[in-house]
Amino acid sequence: MTMQDIAAVKPSCARIDKQIATLKQEKSQNNQRLLA
């Protein structure tokens, strides 16, 4: 992999991490609503 490839991949990985964190947060909020 060249440096350009790595630079291109990193931002998308960060974006996916953020999406996963958001989904986990929504899931836990939904679970709390069901339990309440």
Secondary structure by P-SEA (a helix, b strand, c coil): ccaaaaaaaaaaaaaaaaaaaaaaaaaaaaaaaaac
